Amino acid sequence: MVVKGIAAAMMGVDALPVTVEATMRPSFDGGGTYIIGLPDSSVKESLFRCDAAIRNSGLEPIRQRLVINLSPGDVRKEGSSYDLGIALVMLRASYQLGDAEKLDTFLVMGELGLDGKILPVKGVLPAAILARKLKLRGMLVPMENTKEAAIVKDLEVYGVQQLADAVAWIRDEKELRDDFENRVLLTYEQVHSQWVLGDDLEDKAAFGLLGIASGERILRNWKNIDKVVGGLVFGDHPSIRSEEHTSELQSLMRISYA
């Protein structure tokens, strides 16, 4: 049996859907649990973080040998944001989550500490935009990332601080509140001199200071600038790839914060 969950891979200021799959391996072929799908070193290390977090959260250790696939296999998977999704899929594969229907309708992001604590990650805003585009029900993210995800309307956002809380919520043993129904969302009034932001980003792209632009004028579209501004305000800089090493962020972007 193959069980699945939903995650996201960052590509500049955009997010691509990633399916986290897991299935049991034959016990006679040796070896342990493997993770495939073009993972970088941080993603490969996720297995150790997940195993420790599961054990230290009072859950049954994963004794089955699993193959975990991050699909599509031709997209590089980077960073620790897959930890929570991988751990939940491992628990689902070992029959510890019941039917776990929420994993089919929620995009999951979060880094795991060895004690089961869920740590904040980068790229939540582009992932939230992706979740709405995919018509998912919502997102399960670290508590520190809830405000960032809540920028996107018509999306349920639930924050968790411990792996055990996420498991209890999926099992319907605990309720998490979406506290953002009356939320105050990010507006351009929060960014001074925003009227120059579009042209400034375009200029930086032309000189190769924003690697994700590749010299093209793709950031003139305010939808893309939304992602950049949101990342800056919340301390996540997914768009800054090759900035001058002596430059301050404000001098690059010519913005300041309210």
C-alpha positions in Angstrom: 0.0 0.0 0.0 1.2 3.5 -0.9 0.3 6.4 1.5 0.7 10.1 0.5 0.9 13.6 1.8 1.3 17.0 0.2 4.3 19.3 0.4 5.9 22.1 -1.7 9.3 22.7 -3.4 10.5 26.3 -3.8 11.5 27.6 -7.2 12.5 31.2 -6.8 9.4 33.0 -5.6 7.1 30.2 -6.8 6.2 26.9 -5.2 5.7 23.6 -7.0 3.5 20.7 -5.6 5.4 17.8 -4.1 3.7 14.5 -3.3 5.3 12.7 -0.3 4.8 8.9 -0.9 5.7 6.0 1.3 5.4 2.3 0.9 6.8 -0.7 2.8 9.9 -2.6 1.6 10.4 -6.3 1.8 12.0 -7.3 5.1 14.4 -9.8 3.5 16.3 -7.5 1.2 18.3 -5.8 4.0 18.9 -2.1 4.5 16.7 0.4 6.2 14.4 3.3 5.1 15.3 5.2 2.0 14.3 8.6 0.7 14.3 9.2 -3.1 13.2 11.9 -5.4 16.3 14.0 -5.9 16.7 15.1 -2.2 19.7 17.2 -1.1 21.7 16.4 2.0 19.3 18.2 4.4 16.3 16.2 3.1 18.2 13.0 3.4 19.0 13.9 7.1 15.3 14.3 7.6 15.0 10.6 8.3 17.1 10.9 11.4 15.2 14.0 12.6 11.9 12.3 12.0 12.9 9.0 13.7 14.1 10.9 16.8 11.1 13.2 16.9 8.7 10.3 16.6 10.4 8.4 19.4 10.6 11.4 21.7 6.9 12.3 21.1 5.6 9.2 22.8 4.7 7.5 19.5 5.6 4.0 18.3 9.0 3.9 16.6 8.8 3.1 12.9 10.0 -0.5 12.7 9.0 -1.1 9.0 11.4 -0.6 6.3 10.0 2.1 4.0 10.7 3.8 0.7 9.8 7.5 0.8 9.5 9.2 -2.6 9.3 13.0 -3.2 7.5 13.3 -6.5 8.2 14.7 -9.1 11.6 13.0 -9.2 13.2 15.5 -11.5 12.8 18.5 -9.2 15.6 19.1 -6.6 14.2 19.0 -3.0 16.1 21.3 -0.7 15.9 22.2 3.0 14.2 21.0 6.1 10.6 22.1 5.4 9.7 18.5 4.4 10.4 17.1 7.9 6.8 17.3 9.2 5.3 15.9 6.1 7.7 13.0 5.9 7.2 12.1 9.6 3.4 12.2 9.2 3.5 10.0 6.1 5.8 7.5 7.9 3.3 7.4 10.7 0.5 6.9 8.2 2.4 4.0 6.6 2.8 2.4 10.0 -1.0 2.6 10.7 -0.6 5.1 13.5 -2.9 7.8 12.1 -6.0 6.0 11.2 -7.4 7.0 7.8 -5.6 10.4 8.0 -7.8 12.0 5.4 -6.5 15.5 6.4 -3.2 14.6 4.8 -5.0 14.5 1.4 -6.4 18.0 1.7 -3.7 20.0 3.7 -0.3 21.1 2.5 2.2 20.4 5.3 5.5 22.2 6.1 7.7 22.3 9.1 11.2 21.4 10.4 11.4 18.9 13.3 13.7 19.1 16.3 14.9 15.8 17.8 12.5 16.4 20.7 9.5 16.7 18.4 9.3 20.5 18.4 8.2 22.0 15.1 10.5 24.8 13.9 9.7 27.6 11.5 10.7 27.3 7.8 11.1 29.4 4.7 8.8 29.7 1.7 5.4 29.4 3.5 3.8 32.3 1.6 4.5 30.8 -1.9 3.3 27.5 -0.6 0.1 29.0 0.6 -0.5 30.6 -2.8 0.1 27.1 -4.3 -2.3 25.5 -1.8 -5.1 27.8 -2.8 -4.3 27.3 -6.5 -4.6 23.5 -6.0 -7.9 24.1 -4.2 -6.7 22.4 -1.0 -8.5 22.9 2.2 -5.6 24.5 4.0 -2.1 24.3 5.5 -0.5 22.8 8.6 2.6 24.9 9.5 4.8 25.8 12.4 3.1 28.2 14.8 5.7 30.9 13.9 4.7 30.7 10.2 0.9 31.1 10.6 0.7 34.8 10.0 2.7 34.4 6.8 0.4 31.7 5.5 -2.7 33.7 6.6 -1.9 36.4 4.0 -3.6 34.1 1.5 -7.4 34.3 1.7 -9.8 31.4 1.5 -7.3 29.0 3.1 -7.5 27.4 6.5 -4.2 27.8 8.4 -3.4 25.7 11.5 -0.2 26.1 13.5 1.4 23.5 15.7 4.4 23.5 18.0 4.9 19.8 18.6 4.7 16.7 16.5 2.4 15.1 19.0 -0.1 17.9 18.5 -0.1 17.4 14.8 -0.7 13.7 15.2 -3.6 14.3 17.7 -5.2 16.7 15.2 -5.0 14.3 12.3 -6.5 11.6 14.5 -9.3 14.0 15.4 -8.3 13.8 19.1 -7.5 17.5 19.3 -8.9 20.6 17.7 -6.8 23.3 16.3 -8.3 26.8 15.8 -7.9 28.8 12.6 -7.5 32.2 14.4 -7.3 34.2 11.3 -10.9 34.8 10.3 -10.6 38.4 11.3 -7.0 38.7 10.5 -5.3 41.9 9.4 -3.5 41.0 6.2 -0.3 42.5 4.8 -0.9 45.5 2.7 1.4 47.7 0.6 0.9 50.5 3.1 3.2 48.5 5.4 6.1 49.0 2.9 7.3 52.6 2.5 8.2 53.8 -1.0 6.4 50.8 -2.4 5.7 52.7 -5.6 9.3 52.3 -6.7 9.4 48.6 -5.7 8.4 47.2 -9.1 10.9 49.3 -11.1 13.6 48.7 -8.5 13.2 44.9 -8.6 13.2 45.1 -12.4 16.5 47.1 -12.3 18.1 44.6 -10.0 17.0 41.7 -12.2 18.6 43.4 -15.2 22.0 43.6 -13.5 21.7 39.9 -12.3 21.3 40.8 -8.6 18.2 38.7 -8.4 19.1 35.3 -9.8 15.5 34.1 -9.9 14.7 36.8 -12.4 17.3 35.6 -14.9 17.4 39.1 -16.4 13.7 39.0 -17.4 11.1 41.4 -16.4 9.0 38.8 -14.6 8.7 40.7 -11.3 6.7 43.6 -12.7 3.6 41.5 -12.1 2.3 42.5 -8.6 1.4 38.9 -7.8 5.1 38.0 -7.9 6.0 41.1 -5.9 3.5 40.0 -3.3 5.6 37.0 -2.6 8.8 39.0 -2.4 7.3 41.6 -0.1 5.7 39.0 2.1 9.0 37.1 2.4 10.8 40.3 3.3 8.3 41.3 6.0 8.4 37.9 7.6 12.1 37.5 7.5 12.2 35.0 4.7 14.3 36.1 1.6 13.6 33.4 -1.0 14.2 35.8 -3.9 17.7 37.0 -2.9 20.1 34.5 -4.4 23.2 36.4 -5.6 23.0 39.8 -3.9 26.2 41.9 -3.5 27.9 40.5 -0.4 28.6 44.0 0.9 25.1 45.4 0.5 22.4 45.8 3.1 19.0 44.3 2.3 17.4 47.8 2.5 19.9 49.2 0.0 19.2 46.4 -2.4 15.4 46.7 -2.2 15.2 50.5 -1.3 12.4 49.8 1.1 11.9 50.1 4.9 9.4 48.7 7.3 6.5 50.5 9.0 
